[in-house]
Amino acid sequence: MQIQRRGDGHHDWSLYEGEGRVGIEWYFADTTALGAHVMLYHLAPGASEGEHRHLTGAADSCSAESSDEMYIVTRGEVVFSTDGDERVLAAGDAAYAPAGLRHGVRNASAEPAELVLVFGPPRGEAAA
């Protein structure tokens, strides 16, 4: 059995030319056998990860492999953007970004926000 507690392995990173730093807890990053990875994002007011995409072979991809991503808001609210379209998501809302779609998330509110981020290879592709 493996247990990871809140705060274990916490990092504050600047991502994809976003504003401020994103607090990230990556759950079982080096030990999971699941086909997907899970992170908890902490976004202070004004923080963002910046728009990016995950697409194998694309010069502007932020990762070597294609990856689908799902963002689930657990606290506060965020603005989820995809290629210029913006939507406000509140606690309990989710957004999905298939591989190759430019997307990003930012906290435009005055309160902290938290999101669960689940990402992995598109359906039918083997996990690395």
Secondary structure, 3 states (H helix, E strand, C coil): CCCCCCCCCEEEECCCCCCCCEEEEEECCCCCCCCCEEEEEEECCCCECCCECCCCCCCCCCCCCCCEEEEEEEECEEEEEECCEEEEEECCCEEEECCCCCEEEECCCCCCEEEEEEEECCCCCCCC
